[in-house]
Structures are given as C-alpha cells and as structure tokens.
Amino acid sequence: MLGCTLFEIGNPGGWSSFDLEPIGLWMRNYLNAPTSVPPAPTGLTGVPTNATALLRWTNAPVTPMTYNVKRSRTNGGPYSSIASGVTEGVTATTYTDSAVTNGGTYYYVVSGVNAFGEGANSAQVTVTMPNVNLPDVIVTAVGWTPNPPYATNHIVFRATVKNQGTAPTPAGTTLGVGFSVDGSANVSWSGGFSSALAPGASVILTADGGPTGNYWAATAGAHTVVATADDINRFPESNESNNGMSAYLGISPGPPRINTFSVTNQTAQFTFTATTGLHYQVQYKTNLTDVSWQNLGAQITAGSTTVPISDPVTSVQKFYRVLQQN
C-alpha cells in the first residue's frame, strides 16, 4: 500500500506557501495514476437474442477509464471498433450490439483503456444469431396535406411503410404509425391497417386518429416531424431500432409575397416576405405560356422576414414566383 501524510504548519490565511491543501488532490491523482496500460479483460461472453448480441466481461484488476468493443465477421479478425474513444467508450462491463442481423455470425473482442493507453484485446467470443424469419418495417417517405402548409392549418400526416424483413407482418395485428413533431409525444397516428404486409411490399398509411383528432394544428416556424412504424411494438421484428424517419417541415403564416420590384441597369431587384429559418426557391419564366418554371439559383434559407433578390435581365421580359420548400 502506497501513501503519504501531509502536515500543515501555521495559519495558511494570507500565507499560500503554508497551504498544502491545493496539492492534496494533485497528490491523490498522482498516486492513483496508472503506470501502464490495463491488462486484457477476461471472461468475455456473448448471448444472442433477436437482432441483438449482449456482451459481458470481467473488470480488469486495474480499472480502465473505458473499454473498446470491437467486432468482425471473420474468425480471428481483423476487428472494427463499434464503441471506442473518450465519448463512445463503454464504462460498464456490458455492451448491447443492435447492429446485427439474425442468422449472422459475429466475432468480438474487448480492450481496456486508461490514461496510459489501450491494453491488449481480450480472448475472442463468437456470437451466432438465431436464424429467425421476422418482419422488419421501416418508413421510406413522410408526407402531409395541405402542402405547403401554413400556420393554423390542420395538417394530416402520412407515411410510406415498407417491410424489408423475411416474413410478413402478422395479419389481424395493427401496423401502426405514430407521428410526432419536434420530439413531442405523438400528435396523431395511423391505426387502421391490420392486413399482412408481405416482405418487400410497401403501404401508404395516413393518420386516422390522435389526441385531438387525426391532425396537427400547425404553428409557424421550422419543425421536424418523425414518423415511426410499429411505434408501440405490437409485433416482433428482426431489427427494432430502425422504425423511425424524420422530415423537415416548414410552416409560415402565409405564402411568400414579392414586393418592391424594380429594374436598374438591366438588373431586376425585388424582395419577398419570408419566415426566418424556412426554405424558399425563386423561379422564373420568360414566357407565361411555358409549361415549366426554371429555378433562379439555389434554395434559400431565410435569415430574416424580408429576403432580397437580384437577377440580371437579359430578355425583354421575365416573370418570377417564390415557392416555400419542404
């Protein structure tokens, strides 16, 4: 056992040279600091479950700051780190790997890390996932009506749900979708579809219920809507962590308006009203009988409620419009 005793003589008030307390913490850290990398963790085990592998191991005699978890599809490596570094390293002696698929075989090792560096890898453990046919539902698209939406509109969300698993969703069990805005609880949901969805098939599900109806009352600003398939886990899937998809949703008080238009030195200059943070696209035509509009530059993210536009005019006439983008 290594230790020391610090004695303080005199009154440290006003006499910092007598004050030994500030170095006490430093001395403790110095005495506890590692002098070598930690030894390899021992007792590594792996338990397969549905689309997850649970790893456990024994703490090294010298406690590391973190553990690095490494995985390979090849027996004996090479291994790729799946949890490492100061921010991602594992501090407990367990780790759940959810980035695996049923029927696959995975090889794991774990190493300890302290202030001195990374130690050696543990002995390898092999985890063979069960060969289970299960559905796996994901959201491939999110939409809404009306589009574009404006403040106070009742927005009805919809989602395209695909079954990318190896078995159909169970017939008679609801394949639901929950819709949330800006991280809130579900503002609406779809709960009326209970047919089997075959592997590889997709279905568009529209909100048909919610806390106050099948809609969300829009508020102005930039929002994020998240659609989550099988949001309350009514049936097992091969991957339970890939059900959600997010989409940008910009809400303004009303359509953008072009104003203060002028032409000076063959340059058209105008402004349009906007909502700060929302996305807009300016378009033009040289003839109103043309079927399509052309984009004038890239999409614009409004930095204020008035956006200035300048465009060289090389034709006799040019027509402009501004669209809110989602």
Residue, then its C-alpha position, 0 to 999 in steps of 0.5 A: m500500500l502506497g501513501c503519504t501524510l501531509f502536515e500543515i504548519g501555521n495559519p495558511g490565511g494570507w500565507s499560500s506557501f503554508d497551504l498544502e491543501p491545493i496539492g492534496l488532490w494533485m497528490r491523490n491523482y498522482l498516486n492513483a495514476p496508472t503506470s501502464v496500460p490495463p491488462a486484457p479483460t477476461g471472461l468475455t461472453g456473448v448471448p444472442t437474442n433477436a437482432t441483438a448480441l449482449l456482451r459481458w466481461t470481467n473488470a480488469p484488476v486495474t480499472p480502465m477509464t473505458y473499454n473498446v468493443k470491437r467486432s468482425r465477421t471473420n474468425g480471428g479478425p481483423y476487428s472494427s471498433i463499434a464503441s471506442g474513444v473518450t465519448e463512445g467508450v463503454t464504462a460498464t462491463t456490458y455492451t448491447d450490439s443492435a447492429v446485427t442481423n439474425g442468422g449472422t455470425y459475429y466475432y468480438v473482442v474487448s480492450g481496456v483503456n486508461a490514461f496510459g493507453e489501450g491494453a491488449n484485446s481480450a480472448q475472442v467470443t463468437v456470437t451466432m444469431p438465431n436464424v429467425n424469419l421476422p418482419d422488419v418495417i421501416v418508413t421510406a417517405v413522410g408526407w402531409t396535406p395541405n402542402p405547403p402548409y401554413a400556420t393554423n392549418h390542420i395538417v394530416f400526416r402520412a407515411t410510406v411503410k415498407n417491410q424489408g424483413t423475411a416474413p410478413t407482418p402478422a395479419g389481424t395485428t395493427l401496423g401502426v404509425g405514430f407521428s410526432v413533431d419536434g420530439s413531442a409525444n405523438v400528435s396523431w397516428s395511423g391505426g387502421f391497417s391490420s392486413a399482412l404486409a408481405p416482405g418487400a411490399s410497401v403501404i401508404l398509411t395516413a393518420d386516422g386518429g390522435p389526441t385531438g383528432n387525426y391532425w396537427a394544428a400547425t404553428a409557424g416556424a421550422h419543425t421536424v416531424v418523425a414518423t415511426a412504424d410499429d411505434i408501440n411494438r405490437f409485433p416482433e421484428s428482426n431489427e427494432s431500432n430502425n422504425g423511425m424517419s424524420a422530415y423537415l417541415g416548414i410552416s409560415p403564416g402565409p405564402p411568400r409575397i414579392n414586393t418592391f420590384s424594380v429594374t436598374n441597369q438591366t438588373a431586376q431587384f425585388t424582395f419577398t416576405a419570408t419566415t426566418g429559418l424556412h426554405y424558399q426557391v425563386q423561379y422564373k419564366t420568360n414566357l407565361t405560356d411555358v409549361s415549366w418554371q426554371n429555378l433562379g439559383a439555389q434554395i434559400t434559407a431565410g435569415s430574416t422576414t424580408v429576403p432580397i433578390s437580384d437577377p440580371v435581365t437579359s430578355v425583354q421580359k421575365f416573370y418570377r414566383v417564390l415557392q416555400q420548400n419542404 
